[in-house]
Amino acid sequence: NRREDHALKMVELATTHLTRDEAQRFLTGQAVGVFFESPPMLWYGESPLSYACVFGLRRLVHAMLTTGLVHMDGAPGEITGFYPLHAVVANGNRGMFDFLLNSLPKDLRPTTSQLTATGRMASLHCALMTPLQLTAKRGVRVMFQHIMRAELTTIQWVWGPVTQYQTLLDGIDSSCQ
């Protein structure tokens, strides 16, 4: 319920009082069951890290990652196949997208080009999609535009009111099949 201070305390307790294996199971557990297979819960990702990312709990995300027990590119969700970055873009959280790719230490950041895995809800047709492709599939227009500007568009030159942009089209029209 977005109680970041409580969650931070839980991470601290887990890493100080549990064995490494127990703490890792605690931090990487998957949310499963019918409740998590319906919108909007479906789009939050199945892991505690995905949930923290979707809801913008930056201190918690940093704390979880610095334990070394969870990783942005770790196991994808069992239901959707989402990694945390996919859950963030599926929910249109631009601020968290920027935080994950620019503000985290480089060794903790996600791989932006990673593809979703195949979750057990294959009917979503989201397997093998990049974050950009997922925004298009979900119709999250503002997030799609944000990724295009942040990741794929560069300014070539500016002269007064005229600007020349270059946009890479990698991944725009590919289904990775």
Buried (B, 14 or more C-beta within 10 A) or exposed (E): EEEBEEBBEBBEEBBEEBEEEEBBEBBBEBBEEEEBBEEEBBBBBBBBBBBBBBBBBBEBBBBBBBBEBBBBEBEBBBBBBBBBBBBBBBBBBBEBBEBBBEEBEEEBBBEBEBBBBBBEBEEBEBBBBBBBBBBBBBEBEEBBEBBBEBBBEEEEEEEEEEEEEEEEEEBEEEEEE
